[in-house]
Amino acid sequence: MVQIAVVDYDMGNLHSACKGLEKAGATPIITDSPNVIAQAEAVVLPGVGSFDPAVEHLRSRHLVEPIQTAIAQGKPFLGICLGLQILFERSEEGTQPGLGIIPGVVRRFRHEPGITVPHMGWNALDFQQTGIPLWDNLPNPAWMYFVHSYYVDPADSSLKAATVTHGSQEVTAAIARDNLMAVQFHPEKSSTAGLQLLSNFVHLAEKAISVASV
């Protein structure tokens, strides 16, 4: 089975993500070791919590460069929730610089009458990129589970793989660029559709291994 490094930086429950990956047929390895990340066949960066502590923990554990290297080498990479946001340059939530892998800003939802912040619960994805492997065999609409007060705003709108609407605001729900994919929702909490997405990611990792071995 494909071995996937699940990056541990003390930001959220990693075990639910690992359970989802196991159900999808992978062997997840929870790690904060740069060497393990370098040797893994794919990388998942989950996260729950605040922007500044997340990037501070990554930097204190010397995990920024291994993440950047894994992406640059073409390894399948999946960011989840906060693991999406910290890929960006900065956030309105804090003052620390993000990883800067994706140009753009993390913004806070505007308050509207009758609309709750955080955006919490099930919402349907509006696919912006079609035909990408991450969406294989997903229903349309695909309903995913969200919990967030901030959303990513990429400088390059073509990176948006899916959006979601909360109140009058249409915001980015997922980004995709080559081997780099990241989602605002929690696939591990999103029932059948979420498990299918994780299975798609595992399949991408398996395919990358077979191509590399040729």
Secondary structure, DSSP 8 states (H G I E B T S, - for coil): --EEEEE-SSSS-HHHHHHHHHHTT-EEEEE--HHHHHH-SEEEE---S-HHHHHHHHHHTT-HHHHHHHHHTT--EEEETHHHHTTEEEETT-SS----SEEEEEEE----TT--SSEEEEEE-EESS-S-GGGTT--SS-EEEEEESEEEEESSGGGEEEEEEETTEEEEEEEEETTEEEESS-GGGSHHHHHHHHHHHHHHHHHHHHHHT-
